[in-house]
């Protein structure tokens, strides 16, 4: 019997396991790195133990530290979650050798299935179709014979898209192998990689499987996760729109995989509970005959990243985290308002799951829930997910691993001129109301009371390349005369009456142009977010005095895209570089980011060396583009 369970993971994964453990009456222990000390999963467990260090290698991949934490907390079992050490047979063996219960497959199974190369050899031997692959054993890539392009280099351990590089020209192969090795070693503690053919326009479909120690074995149907970026899943669903009953049966007969939310939604089975039952020597609580697909479930993975900047991870502080109450969705999140999104770990914020009678209803409900949620302070892929879920190709089930590139889903939301106008008015008048409420004398006066008509006030905002100016003056009847110009709006600057019905607690309710608008407005420094029925509009308030703004960027300067560590510098001052040539590699969030020359020129300065810690926006190198 398990009484106290240590969860050797973090974020939404740890919260997910802790939730089921508590429901089963099992005490839980969280472990955490320095950067996770304030994370929600730490306080939701019954006990918490700090792991010295900040990086994954120092903490969540440190077997000795995890076992010491289990001993200190009095845990009698360890659940590895998924990712990190969940696919490391040596961790499973170490846990059982310490006299603890291991929640997961036996070490012998992990040894085969946790290593993609070993798994492929095993499955090929029993007749399961697999792609031809080549193991990389030395520093140089192996002889691939007449293998055609494109190819893909993959990490043998782990998953989540880490340690993977697509190769479209033979000359790129050596660099791709080296980069994949470094990334895999940093993410999984194992730099083994292999090469196989890269299939374009493919469907990525997995089958969920559970087995116990009493001969019980069931599959929980499929999970399609073809919509991906950087080989990492961002939308998953069950059932797959591509499978019929016959193909589902054939795939299920050759499968071994298990994951969580969409499978749980359509089957009603708590997979973590089944894992904990099996770990205690009990049989599965379900049989194959008792399992059926109920409706359709779709999951979207919400990341701190910028789709418009090649899905580059983003950092910052979540100033507002308010998931929508309706439509009802399951939010498996690892964050809360005030959470810091740093550079040490994966930038996932939440998995959001909608379950509906039909695929279309599930997709549209999920899109609406995401659009209605308030997620401020960090750039996210939320708007991209909403656009993808509402895209005709997605709704028609035309989803392959090339969906993002082929469908042309907008990478950023562009509000209409009317929406931008409404957001600017709401932001300006909400700020006016906040100033009035903060003024001890004016706050006591009736709204609209003046012995003279005050001159207009002005607020100016930027949204991407657009600038919107709002002039407003309070009238004797309490209304405002508002003029909005810029961004393709009224060039004449015609004043319009606006009635503010309520302003406070983050909300502003006003009538303009015969329409009533209710927005939630949050301001932090010069950043302002105004959310209406179509989603959030992020604005930047233009300072009243020009010298308050930052100076122009250095001409020819190459900057760090985000905080990280310089891994390598490939050029020196005086070198001539071609457009697209690699200048520097910066590692952040377990990924490598290539800093390349935007055009041909000469390197005049190098401002960073290998091992340097850099912040986002730091100047790394300067190119004389006229050379």
N, C-alpha and C positions, 0 to 999 in steps of 0.2 A: 504494500500500500504506500502511495506517495503522500507525504504530509506537507513537505515544504519543497517547492520547485524553484530552482534558479533558472532564469531565462538569460541565456548567453547571447543576447542580441540587443537591439536598440530601436528607438522610434516606433513607428506604427506596428512593426512586427512584434516587439516586446509587449506593447499594449494589447495586441490581439491575443497573445498567449496568456497574459495576466488576466484578461477578462474571463476566459473560459476556465482557467484555474480557479478563480474566485467562485465562479458559478458552481463548480464541483466541490467546493469546500476545501480546496487545497491552498495553503499559504504560499505566497510568491516572494521571490527575491529578485531585485533588479541590480544589474551591474552597470557602471557608467564611466565613460571617459570624462576628462576635465571639461570639455566643451559641452557635454550633455548634462551637467550638474543640475540645470534648471529645467530639464525636459520633462514633459508630463508623465512619461512612463516611470520615472524615478520615484515620484510621489505616489503613484497608483499602486505600486507593489507594497507588500507588508513590510519588507525590509529592503535596504539598498546598501550596496558596497561599492566604494570608489575603486576604480582601476587606475593606477598611476600612469599618466601619459595622456597624449591627445590624439595620436594617430591610431589607425586600425591595427597596425602591427604591434603597437605597444599595449593595446587594450583588448578589443574584441577578438583579435587573432592570437592572443597570448594564452596558451593553454595552461601554463603554470599559474598565471594570475587568476584565471577563472576557477581553477580547482581550489586555490587558496581562498577565494571569495566564498565558494560553496562551503568550505570547512568553517570559515569564520561566521557564516550566517546559519549554520546548522542545517543546510539543505540536504535532502536525501535523494534528489533527482535533478537532472539538468535537461532542459529543452533548448536546442540550439537555434530555434526559429528557422529561417532560411537565409541563404547567403552566408557570408563569413565562414564559420567552421562547420556548418551543417552538412557539408559534403566531404569532410575530412575524416577518413577512417581512423587516423591516429588520435583524433580527439575522442571519438566514440570509445576506442580502446582505453584511453587514459581515464575516461569517466568511469567505466566499469571496473578498471583496475583499482580505482580509489574507493570502490565499494558503493558507488552511487548508481541509481537507475538512469539509464540512457533512454531518452524519449526520441526514438527514430529507428531507422533500419539498422540491422546488425552491421558491425564494422566490415564484415566480409562482403556484404551487399554494397555498402558505400564505396568500398575499395574498387569494385567493378563499375558501379553505376555513377559514382561521383567523378570518375575519370572518364572523360568523353572518349579517349582513345581505347581504353580497356572495354568500355561499354560497346563501342562499335565492333570490336573484335568478337565479343561474346554474342552480340545480336546477329552478326554476320554468320556465325557458326551455327545458329539455330534457324536460319532462313529468313530473318527480318531484313528487308531491303535497306541498304545503307549506301551513302555516297563514298566513292573512292577517296582515300586520304593519304597524306604523307607526313610521317612524324619528323620533327626537327630535332636532331640529336646533337648536333655540334653548333658552332657559331655561324656557319654558313648554311643557307637553305639547301635542302636535299635536291637530288636530280629528279625533276618532275617529268622527264621524258617528253612526250608530245602533248602533255596536258594543255588544253586551251585556256584562254582567258574569258572572263575574269576569274580570279581565285580569291579565297578568303583565308586569312590566318586567324586561328582561334586558340584561345586558352583552353588547355585540357581540363582545368579545374574551374569551379565557380560558374557564374552566369551573369545575367543582367547586362549583357552587351559589353562588359569590360574585357580587355585583352583581345579585341577583334579588329582586324584591318582588311579592307577590300583592296585587292591589287588588280589594276587594269592594264598595267604595263610591266613587262618582266624586270625592267630596271628598278622598279619600286619595291621588289620583293624583299631584298636584304634589309632595307630600312623598316619595312612593315613588320618583319619578324622581330627585329630588335625592339621596336616600339611596343608590340604586343606583349613581348616578354616582360618588359619593364612594368607595363600597366597591370599584367596578371600577377606579377610578384607583389606589387604594392597592394592590390585588392584582395588577393587570395592567399598570399604567402607561398605561391607555387608559380614559377615562371615557365612551366612546360607549355609548348604550343605545337600545333600541327596545321597542316594546310589541306584544304579541300576545294572542290569546284564551288563557285558562287552561283547560286540559282537566282535569277531575277524573275519578277512576276510570280513569286511562289506564294502559297498559303502556308501559314505557320499554325498548325493544329496539334494540340497535345491531348492526351487521354489521362484522366485522373484515376489513380489506382490505390487501393487500401488492402493490406494483408495483415493477418494476425498470426499468432503462434499455434493456432488450433486448426489450421487448414482452411480458414476463412479467407477468401480472396474476392474482391469486387472491384469493378471499374465504375466510376461515377460520371461516365460520359466524357464528352470532349470540352475543350476550351480553345477557342480560336483567338489568337493574339497576333494577327498579321500586321496590324497598324503599328508601325515601329519607327523610331528615329535612333540613329547610331546603333542599330541592331538591338535596341531595347524596347520592350513592349510598352505602349502607352494607352492602348484601348484593347480590352479583352471581352469576350462574350461567350455565352453558352445558351442554346446550342449554336453550332457553326452554321451560317447560311449556305455553306458549300457542301455539307454532308447530307446524304440520304441514309436511310436505315441500313442498307447493305454495306456502304462504305464505313459507317459508324461501327458496325459489327466486326468488319475485317480489321479496322485499326485497333479496336479495343482488344482483340485477340493477340495483338503484338505489342502491347503498351506497358509502360512502367513510368508513372509520373504522378505527382500530387501537388495541388495548390489550393487556394482558398476561396475567395469571396463569390465569384460567379457560380462555382460549383455548389457551394453551400446554399446560395439563393434558390437555385432551381431544384435541388434535391431535398432541401430542408435538413441536411446532415451537417452537424458541427464537426469539421474534420479534425480540429485540435482536440476535441473531446475523444474522438475515436483514437487518436494517437496516444492520449493519456491512458485510455482503457487498455490498449494493447501493451503499452509499456509496463502496466501492472499485472500482465499475464492474463488479462481477461479477453474474451472473444469480441469481435466486432459486434456492434449493436444492430447492424443492418445486413441484409442479404441482397443478392443481385435481383431476385424477384421482387423485393420490396422497394427497389429504387426506380424512379421514373422522373422524366423531365417535366417540370411544372412551369409553364410560361417561358419567359426569356429574361436573361440578366446580362447587363453590360457594365463593365468597370472602366473608369477613366483614371489614369494615374496623373495626379496633379503634382507638377514639379516647379521648383524655383529655377526658372530658366527663361531665356529669351528666344522664342522661335524665330523672330525676325533676324537674329544674329546667329544663325546656324544652330539654334537650340543651345547656346552657350549657357552654362550654369550661372545662376545669380546668387548673390549673398545679400544679407541685410537683416533688419529686424522686422518681424511681422507686427505691424502697428495695429492691425484689426484682423481678427480671425473669427468670422461669424457665418458658419455654414447655414444655408437656407433651411428653414423648418419644413417647407413644402416646395415642390413635391417631396414626399418622404424618400430619403435615400440613406444608405448605410455609409458612414464616413469612418474609414479606418485611417486615423491620422496620427502623426507623431508630434504635432505642434499645438501651440495655443497662442493667444495674443501675447506678445512680448517675447516669443521664441526667437532666438538668434539662429539664422541660417549661415553656417560657417563654411569653411573650405575643406574640413577634414573628411566629411562623409558624403554619401549620396544625397543629392538635393531634393529627394522626394518629400512632399508635404503630406500627401494623403492619397488613399485609394477611395474613390467615390463610386458606389454601386447602386444602380437602379434595377428594379425587378418589376416587370409588367406582364400583362397577358400576351402581348405581342412584341416582336422586335422593334417595330416602329414606336410603339408607346414607351418602351424602355429607353430607347435612344433619345426621344424628345423630352421625356421626363428628366433624364440625366442632364441634358443640355440646359434645360430651364433651371434646374437646381444649381448648376454651376454658375449660370449667368446671374442668378439672384443672390449668390453668396458674396459676402464682403471679405476680400482678401487684399489687404493693403500693406504697403511698405517694402515689398519684395516683388520684383518682376516674376510673373509666372506664365505657364502655358495655358491658363484657364480659357482665354478667349479663343485660342487655337483649338482647344478641345471642343468648345461649343460649336465652332464653325465646322469642325470635322464631323461631329455627331449629326449635324443638320444638313450635311452635304448630300446631294442627290445620289452620288456614287456609293456613299456609305449606307444610306437608307435602302438602296437597291441591293446591298450585299456584295458590291464589287470591291472587296477589300483584299489586297495582296500586300506583300512586303514593300511594294513600290507605290503604295497608295498615296503617300504624302507628295511624292514627286509627280505622279501621274494625274492626280485629281486637281491639283492647283488650289488646294484649300488655302485660304488667306492665312498668312503667318501672323498677322496682327489685325485687330479690329479697327476699322476706320468709321468713326461715328459720322452720321449725316450732318450737313450744315445745321439743320434744325436741332438735332440732338446736342451738337457742340454749343449752339447758342443757348439752349436751355441749361446746360451744365454750367456755362460761364455766368449766366444770370444767377443761378442758384448758389454758385461759389461766392460771387460778389456780395449778394444780399445776406448770405449766411455769415460771412465775415463781418458785415456791417452790424448784424444783430448781435454777434458775439462781442464786438467792441462796445456796443450800447449797453449790453448786460453787464460788462465789466466796469462801466463808468458809474461811480456811486451816486452822482447827481442825476444824470440823464435817465438812469434806469428807473427812477421814481416818477418820471413825468409820463403823462398819458401818451400813447403812441400817436404821432402826428402832431403833437402840440408844439407850435412854434409861433413867435410873434412876427417872424419874417420867413420868407421862403429861402431855404439854404441853397448855396451854389452847388452845382453837381460835383459828386465825387467820382473817381475813376479807378478802375481796376483792370489790369492787363494780364492775360494768360497765354501761355504757349501750349500747344498740343502737337507734338511732332513738328513739322515744318510750318504749321499754321499759328498765327497770332490773332487773338480775339480781344477786343477792347470793350469794356462795359462802363458806360457813364450813367449815373443814377442820381436823382435828386428827390428828396421826400417832399410831397405836396401837403397842403393844409388839410386835405381830407384823409391823410394817412397813407395814400398810395404813393408809389414811386413812378417818376417819369424816367424810363430806361431807354438808353440808346446802345445798340450793339453793332459794332463794325468789325471788318476783317474776316478772313477765312471764307470769302465768297458770300458774305452776308450783305445786309442792306448797305449799299455804298453811299446812300444819301444820309444815313444816320438819322432816320425818322424816330422821334421819341414815341414810346408806347407805354400806356399805363400798366403797372404791375401791382397786384394786391398780394401782400404777404399775409397769409392766414395763420401761420404758426412758424416759429423759428426757435429751435432749442433742442437739447438732448441729441445733437447730431443730425436732426431732421429739419428740412425747410419745406413748407407747403405754400405754393403761390399760384396765382392765376395770371396768365399772360396770353394775349391773342385769343381770348375766348376758351383757352384750355387750362385745365388745372394740372399742376405738376407737383409731385412729391418726391424729393430727392434725399438721400442720405449723404451728408457732406463731412469729410474728415480733412483737416488741414494739419500738416506737420512741417514746420519750416516754410519753405517756398513750395512744397508739394501739396496738391489738393486733389482729392478724389471725390467725384460727384456721381452717385449711382442712382439711375432711374430704371424703368422697366426693361430697357434694352441692354443694361449692363453698366459697368463702371467706365467713366471717362477720367483719365488721369491728366491733370493740368499742372503746369508750373507757373506760379505767380511771378511775374516780371518785377524785380525790385524797382522801387521808385527812383533810386539813384543809380545811374549806370556804373559808377565805380564799385558798386557792391558785387558786380558780376565777375566771374573769373576771366582772366586774360585769354587771348587766343592760344591755341595749341602751337607747339613748336613746329615750324615748317619741316616736313620730311620726317617727323618723329614717329616712331613705332612704340606703342604703349601696351602695357599688360592688360589683357581683357578682363582680368579678375585677380583677386589675391591668390598667390601661389608661390611655388619654388622654381627657380630657374634650373632646369636639368642640363641643358647643353647650349653652347653658343657656337654657331657654325660659320661665322664670318669674323673678320677683323677689320679695324680701321684701314682704309685704303683699298679694300676689296671692291671690285666691280660686281654688281649683282644683277641678275635678270629678273624680270617680272615673275612673281610666283616662287622665287628661290627661297629656300628655308634659311631664316636668319637665326632663330632661337626657338627653344622648346621650353614651355612653362607647364608645370604639373599642378593641377588643382582638382579637388574632389575626385581623386583616384583616376583622373583622365589627363592625357597629354594634349596641350594646345600648341599648335604650330604657328609661330609668328613668321610670316612671309613678307617679302618685299611687294608692295602694291604695284610698283612699276620699276623699270630699269633705273639704275643709278649707281652711286658710289657710297660706301659706308664711310661716314666722317667721324662718328663716335659710337662707342659701345659703353652703355651705362650700367650694365649688370653682368655678373659673372656666375658660373655654375655654383649652385648652393645658396645663392642670394634669395632672401624672402622679399617678395614684391607685393605691393598693393595694386588694386585695380586702378588703371589710369597712370601708373608710374611710367616714366620715360625709360625705355629699354635701349633704344638705338636711334641714330639719326642718319638718314640717307640724303645725300645731295642729288636730287632727282634731275638736276640740270647737267650733271657730269656726263 
